[in-house]
Amino acid sequence: MAFQIRKRGERWIEVQPEFTESGDNKIIGSTQWLGADGIRHERFQVLTLHDRKIIDMQGCATRRQAERFARRHHA
């Protein structure tokens, strides 16, 4: 994701991502950056784990979408 952000001419405002557990096998991660236009952007990813390995990753535009996805898609 960092490569894609830099490719568009944007820059990070936070380097350390944030991760929150959501159920037994889901983790919600967030990434934030500052766009070339000065607007702050945030993106969320729902990671699905199995045997401590990531088996799926779903991108979401908001934390609310990520939380809903994590609740609806139980493995």
C-alpha positions as CSV (number, residue, x, y, z in Angstrom):
1,M,0.0,0.0,0.0
2,A,2.9,2.4,0.8
3,F,4.1,2.0,-2.8
4,Q,0.7,2.8,-4.3
5,I,0.4,5.9,-2.0
6,R,3.9,7.2,-3.0
7,K,3.2,6.4,-6.7
8,R,0.2,8.8,-6.6
9,G,2.4,11.6,-5.1
10,E,0.9,11.3,-1.6
11,R,2.7,10.9,1.7
12,W,2.2,9.0,5.0
13,I,1.1,10.9,8.1
14,E,1.2,7.8,10.2
15,V,3.8,5.1,9.6
16,Q,2.6,2.6,12.2
17,P,-0.6,0.8,11.2
18,E,-3.3,0.0,13.8
19,F,-4.7,-3.4,14.3
20,T,-7.8,-4.5,16.3
21,E,-9.0,-8.0,16.8
22,S,-12.6,-8.7,15.7
23,G,-13.7,-12.2,16.7
24,D,-11.6,-15.3,16.8
25,N,-10.1,-15.2,13.3
26,K,-10.5,-11.6,12.1
27,I,-8.2,-8.5,12.5
28,I,-9.1,-5.0,11.3
29,G,-6.1,-3.0,10.2
30,S,-6.0,0.7,9.3
31,T,-3.7,2.8,7.3
32,Q,-3.6,6.7,7.2
33,W,-2.0,9.1,4.8
34,L,-2.0,12.7,3.6
35,G,-3.0,13.2,0.0
36,A,-1.1,15.5,-2.4
37,D,-4.1,17.8,-2.0
38,G,-3.5,18.0,1.8
39,I,-6.6,15.9,2.6
40,R,-6.2,13.1,5.2
41,H,-7.2,9.6,3.9
42,E,-7.8,6.4,5.8
43,R,-8.2,2.9,4.6
44,F,-9.2,-0.3,6.4
45,Q,-8.4,-4.0,5.8
46,V,-10.1,-7.0,7.3
47,L,-7.6,-9.8,7.6
48,T,-9.0,-13.4,8.0
49,L,-6.6,-15.8,9.7
50,H,-6.4,-19.6,9.7
51,D,-3.6,-21.4,11.6
52,R,-2.0,-18.0,12.3
53,K,-1.7,-17.2,8.6
54,I,-3.6,-14.6,6.6
55,I,-5.9,-16.4,4.2
56,D,-8.0,-13.4,3.0
57,M,-7.8,-9.6,3.0
58,Q,-10.7,-7.3,2.2
59,G,-10.3,-3.6,1.7
60,C,-12.9,-1.3,3.2
61,A,-13.3,2.5,2.9
62,T,-14.5,3.0,6.5
63,R,-14.1,1.4,9.9
64,R,-17.8,0.8,10.0
65,Q,-17.7,-1.1,6.7
66,A,-14.7,-3.2,8.0
67,E,-16.6,-4.0,11.3
68,R,-19.7,-5.1,9.4
69,F,-17.7,-7.2,7.0
70,A,-15.9,-8.9,9.8
71,R,-19.2,-9.7,11.6
72,R,-20.9,-11.0,8.5
73,H,-18.1,-13.2,7.1
74,H,-17.3,-15.7,9.7
75,A,-15.0,-18.5,8.7
